[in-house]
Amino acid sequence: MILSYILKFIQRISISSLILILCYCNINSKKPKKEFFLNHTIYFDEGIENKQEVLSFINSIKTKDCTNFHKLIKHDYVYNVQDASYLFFFDQDNNFYLDTDKTISICDFLFEEKVYFNVIKTYEENLYNTYNVYTLTQIMQNTEEIIVHLHLDTNTKKTEMSITLYPSKEIMKYPIISMLFICESKSFSTCYLRESNTDMIHK
């Protein structure tokens, strides 16, 4: 049991260090700026505009404010678990519902524990039985550090932004999750949420 926790801690440190390194390789190649918001430490890449809207988005997840969260949902969105082992699609043509019957909305899936657990248990029983599963809101509420990274995709020439959540190192049951945004500029107000990627921690 102790060895298991040590291995989890080492894994988190290595992943955390990697993303911190990536943040130094941003558009401007400058050190991320450290700020504080509620109980989070946030690192912003130099050049990111409209930081207040980033904070508003973070708070919308924490408080389950679907109206504010939906402002960043403009195109098809995919929730990616464990290196694409499990994928959940929310298409714009289906009004961002997971199912064709439109009973599971994107906000319910990401925010509400009962809905999220039922979906995972029903459609991905192995995931439910093997890993600790948590909603985006639960992860955000237990997040210690947040890294907001700015990147220029050399292939598409599009500006991308990512928001990565690092839960408390003292509570190692929560996974790291990163949200990817496609943007028209360095301003967060021009971005939309394209996908989320999360690892999973064994029970």
C-alpha positions in Angstrom: 0.0 0.0 0.0 2.8 2.5 0.9 4.7 1.5 -2.2 1.6 2.2 -4.3 1.2 5.7 -2.9 4.9 6.4 -3.5 4.7 5.3 -7.1 1.6 7.5 -7.6 3.4 10.5 -6.1 6.5 10.0 -8.3 4.2 9.7 -11.4 2.4 12.9 -10.5 5.7 14.8 -10.0 7.1 13.7 -13.3 3.9 14.6 -15.2 3.7 17.9 -13.4 7.3 18.7 -14.2 6.8 17.8 -17.9 3.9 20.2 -18.3 5.8 23.0 -16.4 8.6 22.5 -18.9 6.1 22.7 -21.8 4.8 25.9 -20.4 8.2 27.4 -20.8 8.1 26.5 -24.5 5.2 28.8 -25.2 4.7 31.4 -27.9 6.8 34.0 -26.1 9.2 31.6 -24.4 8.9 33.5 -21.1 8.4 32.2 -17.6 4.7 31.7 -16.6 3.3 34.3 -14.3 2.1 33.1 -10.9 -1.2 34.3 -9.6 -3.7 33.3 -7.0 -7.4 32.7 -7.3 -9.6 31.4 -4.5 -7.6 28.4 -3.1 -5.7 27.8 -6.4 -2.2 28.8 -7.5 -2.4 29.6 -11.3 0.4 29.9 -13.7 -0.4 32.0 -16.8 1.8 32.0 -19.9 3.0 35.5 -20.9 0.7 37.0 -23.6 -2.6 35.5 -22.5 -5.3 38.2 -22.7 -8.6 38.4 -20.8 -7.3 36.4 -17.8 -10.5 37.4 -15.9 -12.5 35.3 -18.3 -10.2 32.3 -17.6 -10.9 32.8 -13.9 -14.6 33.0 -14.6 -14.5 29.8 -16.6 -12.6 28.0 -13.7 -15.2 29.3 -11.3 -18.1 28.1 -13.5 -16.8 24.5 -13.2 -16.3 24.8 -9.5 -19.8 26.2 -8.9 -21.6 24.2 -11.6 -22.5 27.3 -13.5 -23.7 25.7 -16.8 -24.7 29.0 -18.4 -21.2 30.5 -18.0 -19.5 27.2 -18.9 -21.5 26.9 -22.1 -20.1 30.2 -23.5 -16.9 28.2 -24.3 -18.8 25.3 -25.9 -19.1 26.3 -29.5 -18.1 23.2 -31.5 -18.0 19.4 -31.0 -16.4 18.4 -27.7 -14.7 15.1 -26.7 -14.0 13.9 -23.2 -10.9 11.7 -23.5 -10.0 9.3 -20.7 -6.7 7.4 -20.3 -5.0 8.1 -23.6 -8.2 7.6 -25.7 -9.0 4.3 -24.0 -12.5 5.8 -23.3 -14.1 8.5 -25.4 -17.3 10.5 -24.8 -18.6 12.7 -27.6 -20.8 15.8 -27.3 -21.7 16.9 -30.8 -22.9 20.3 -31.7 -25.5 18.8 -34.0 -26.9 17.0 -30.9 -27.0 20.1 -28.8 -24.1 18.8 -26.8 -25.9 15.9 -25.3 -24.1 12.6 -24.9 -27.1 10.5 -26.1 -29.5 10.8 -29.0 -32.4 10.9 -26.6 -30.9 14.0 -25.1 -31.1 13.0 -21.5 -27.4 13.5 -20.6 -26.2 17.0 -21.1 -22.6 18.1 -21.2 -23.0 20.0 -17.9 -24.7 17.0 -16.2 -21.9 14.7 -17.3 -19.1 17.0 -16.2 -20.6 18.5 -13.1 -23.1 16.0 -11.5 -21.7 13.0 -9.6 -24.8 10.8 -9.9 -25.1 11.3 -13.6 -21.4 10.9 -14.3 -21.1 7.7 -12.2 -24.2 6.2 -13.8 -22.8 6.8 -17.3 -19.4 5.3 -16.5 -21.0 2.4 -14.7 -23.4 1.7 -17.5 -21.2 2.2 -20.6 -17.7 1.6 -19.2 -18.0 -0.9 -16.3 -14.3 -1.8 -16.4 -13.4 1.8 -16.0 -15.8 2.2 -13.1 -14.6 -1.0 -11.4 -10.9 -0.4 -11.9 -10.3 3.3 -11.4 -11.3 6.1 -9.2 -13.8 8.2 -11.2 -14.6 11.8 -10.5 -16.5 14.6 -12.2 -14.7 17.7 -13.6 -16.2 19.7 -10.7 -14.9 17.3 -8.1 -11.4 17.5 -9.6 -11.6 21.3 -9.8 -12.8 21.6 -6.2 -9.7 19.6 -5.1 -7.2 21.3 -7.4 -4.2 22.9 -6.0 -2.3 24.2 -9.1 -3.6 25.3 -12.5 -1.4 25.9 -15.5 -2.8 28.0 -18.4 -0.6 27.4 -21.4 -0.5 29.3 -24.7 0.7 27.5 -27.9 0.8 28.1 -31.6 0.2 25.0 -33.7 2.7 25.2 -36.5 0.7 22.9 -38.7 -2.7 24.6 -38.5 -1.3 28.0 -37.6 -4.0 28.2 -35.0 -3.6 29.5 -31.5 -4.3 27.0 -28.8 -4.7 27.3 -25.0 -4.8 24.6 -22.4 -5.9 24.7 -18.8 -4.4 21.8 -16.7 -5.6 21.0 -13.2 -3.3 19.5 -10.6 -5.1 18.2 -7.6 -3.5 18.4 -4.2 -0.4 16.3 -3.8 -1.6 15.3 -0.4 -4.8 13.8 -1.8 -3.5 11.6 -4.6 -6.8 10.0 -5.5 -7.8 12.7 -8.0 -6.4 12.6 -11.5 -4.8 15.4 -13.5 -7.0 16.8 -16.3 -6.1 19.1 -19.2 -8.6 21.0 -21.3 -7.7 22.1 -24.8 -9.1 25.3 -26.4 -8.9 26.5 -30.0 -8.6 30.2 -30.2 -8.6 33.0 -32.9 -6.1 35.0 -30.9 -4.3 35.2 -27.6 -7.5 36.4 -26.0 -9.5 33.8 -24.0 -12.7 35.4 -25.2 -12.0 34.0 -28.7 -11.5 30.4 -27.6 -13.8 27.4 -27.5 -13.3 24.1 -25.6 -12.4 21.3 -28.0 -11.4 18.4 -25.7 -10.5 17.3 -22.3 -7.8 14.7 -21.5 -7.5 13.0 -18.1 -5.5 10.2 -16.7 -6.9 7.7 -14.2 -5.8 6.4 -10.8 -6.3 2.8 -9.8 -8.5 2.1 -6.9 
